[in-house]
Amino acid sequence: MKFEVTILGSSSATPIFQRNPTAQILNINEKIILIDCGEGTQQQMLRYGIKFNKIDSIFISHLHGDHFFGLVGLLSSMNLNGRVKALNLYCPAALKDILDLQFLYSGSVLRFPLNYFFTQSQQVQKIVDNADYSVETIILNHRIPCTGFLFTTKKKLRKIIKQKVDALSIPKEYIDLIKKGFDFTDSQGNIHSAQALTTDADAPRSYAYCSDTLYSLDYLQSIKNVNTLYHESTFLHDMSQRAKETYHTTALEAGQLAQVANVDNLLIGHFSARYKDVNLLLLEAQSAFKNTYLAVEGKTFTV
């Protein structure tokens, strides 16, 4: 199963140094998901060959502009391009009021259903549960209500060993049963175990997205043992007091959190405009957690 994240924006409050505000594309088995939608997101999608109308769902972590100011433009472009397929929007409830007002005063009527699912920032919720993946919220600590998102793929049925199945001329109607663990009995009465005819499916994989937040262990259980953790790293640690004042995290703290949470890989982003060279933040995070990577524009990571 494909499970990839493409970075569209890595800047914090303002676009600068070729960095755009926060936005990411998640591809789960060709289900295309947009996480946050800072200013310029649709331009970034055009740059990296991502088609607007393939997006199935959008997740907005909170209502600071660098995480949603691109949404009105993106929805308008979808509308102008003739989208009719429903779009799911997971977001704080107040975002509906903002969008309704914008569409009212611009005289815009969406031709496609926009299905709202409102998040809340007090307790963890499972907000998606389908055949491919589930999504739970992560309760973060920011200046306004803010949630991260934990995406976890579902374990699929066992995989058929094609050579063995073909050699036994097993009818197609038996294939799904074998995948589910049922043995196959051939015309001579010989039993061929499902275990021998299949291999185990890929283990579920997980991606935790933690946008703006004060460093805390309060959400440790939500991110523990994930395959890939994205965590904001707005400042170097010599600015830790500023990070506390603005409810953000330093690169060192993000690395320490990844270490304690026992994740496989850490992506850091949401870099302050004060840093032209973000490799300084990378080195600081890597001092606490080696498997750290920069979540910079245009990079795609396999979860």
WOFEN-V909069 format. One record per backbone hydrogen bond with DSSP energy under -0.5 kcal/mol. NH is the residue of the N-H (numbers start at 1). CO is the residue of the C=O. E is the energy in kcal/mol with one decimal. If there is no record, write none. Layout:
nh=[NH/NH]
co=[CO/CO]
e=[E/E]
This chain:
nh=[4/5/6/7/8/9/10/11/12/16/19/21/22/23/24/24/25/26/27/28/28/29/29/31/32/32/33/33/34/35/35/36/36/37/38/41/44/45/46/47/48/49/50/51/54/55/56/57/58/59/60/61/67/68/69/70/71/71/74/75/76/77/78/79/80/81/82/83/87/88/89/90/90/91/91/93/95/96/97/98/99/100/101/102/103/104/105/106/107/107/108/113/115/115/116/117/119/127/127/128/130/134/135/136/137/138/140/140/142/147/148/149/150/151/151/152/152/153/154/158/159/161/162/164/165/166/167/168/169/170/174/175/176/178/179/180/181/182/184/186/186/189/192/192/193/197/198/199/207/208/209/209/210/210/211/214/215/220/222/223/223/224/225/226/227/228/229/230/230/231/231/232/232/233/234/235/239/240/243/244/245/246/247/248/251/254/255/256/257/258/259/260/261/262/262/263/264/265/266/267/268/269/271/272/275/276/278/280/281/282/283/284/285/286/287/288/289/292/293/295/296/298/299/301/303/303]
co=[27/301/25/299/23/23/20/20/271/19/16/39/11/9/35/36/6/33/4/26/31/2/27/28/30/54/26/31/57/24/33/34/59/67/22/38/40/41/42/43/44/46/45/49/51/52/32/32/88/34/90/59/64/65/65/37/37/68/70/71/72/73/74/75/76/77/79/78/113/56/115/58/88/89/117/119/92/93/93/94/95/96/97/98/99/100/101/102/103/104/103/84/87/113/114/89/91/125/135/135/133/152/128/150/125/148/138/146/140/61/138/209/136/149/207/134/150/205/132/179/199/197/160/161/161/162/163/164/166/165/171/172/172/174/175/176/178/177/192/184/190/186/184/190/191/193/194/159/151/228/149/207/208/230/209/141/248/217/219/219/220/220/261/223/206/206/265/208/228/229/267/210/211/269/249/249/236/237/239/240/241/242/244/243/235/250/251/252/253/254/255/256/257/258/259/258/226/227/291/229/293/231/10/234/272/274/276/277/278/278/279/280/281/282/283/285/285/290/266/268/294/7/296/5/3/301]
e=[-2.1/-2.5/-3.0/-2.6/-2.4/-1.9/-0.9/-3.5/-1.8/-1.6/-1.9/-0.5/-0.6/-1.0/-1.8/-0.5/-2.7/-3.1/-3.0/-0.6/-2.5/-2.8/-0.6/-1.7/-0.7/-0.7/-2.8/-0.5/-2.5/-3.1/-0.5/-0.6/-3.7/-2.8/-2.5/-1.6/-2.0/-2.2/-2.0/-2.1/-1.9/-1.0/-2.9/-0.6/-1.5/-1.9/-3.3/-1.1/-2.6/-2.8/-2.9/-0.5/-2.4/-1.3/-2.7/-2.5/-0.5/-2.1/-2.0/-2.9/-2.3/-2.3/-2.4/-2.1/-2.6/-2.0/-1.6/-2.3/-2.5/-1.9/-3.3/-3.0/-0.5/-0.6/-1.9/-0.5/-1.7/-1.3/-0.7/-1.6/-2.6/-2.9/-2.1/-2.0/-2.7/-2.3/-2.3/-1.3/-0.5/-0.9/-2.2/-0.5/-2.7/-0.7/-0.7/-2.5/-2.2/-0.8/-2.2/-1.4/-2.5/-2.5/-2.2/-2.0/-2.5/-2.0/-0.7/-1.7/-0.6/-1.9/-3.1/-1.8/-3.3/-0.6/-3.0/-2.5/-0.5/-2.7/-2.4/-1.4/-2.9/-2.8/-1.0/-0.6/-2.0/-2.9/-2.0/-1.4/-1.1/-1.8/-1.8/-1.4/-0.5/-2.3/-2.4/-1.5/-1.7/-2.5/-2.8/-0.5/-2.5/-2.1/-3.5/-0.5/-0.6/-1.2/-0.7/-2.7/-2.7/-2.4/-2.9/-0.5/-0.6/-2.5/-0.6/-2.9/-0.8/-1.7/-0.7/-0.9/-1.0/-1.1/-3.2/-1.6/-0.6/-1.8/-2.7/-3.4/-0.5/-0.5/-2.7/-1.6/-0.7/-3.0/-1.1/-1.3/-2.1/-1.7/-2.3/-2.2/-2.3/-1.9/-0.9/-3.2/-2.3/-2.2/-2.1/-2.5/-2.6/-2.3/-2.0/-2.4/-2.6/-0.6/-0.8/-1.7/-1.8/-1.6/-2.7/-3.2/-2.3/-1.1/-2.7/-1.9/-1.7/-0.7/-0.9/-1.2/-0.5/-1.7/-2.6/-1.6/-2.5/-2.7/-1.1/-1.5/-2.2/-2.3/-2.6/-2.9/-1.6/-2.8/-1.9/-2.9/-2.7/-0.5]
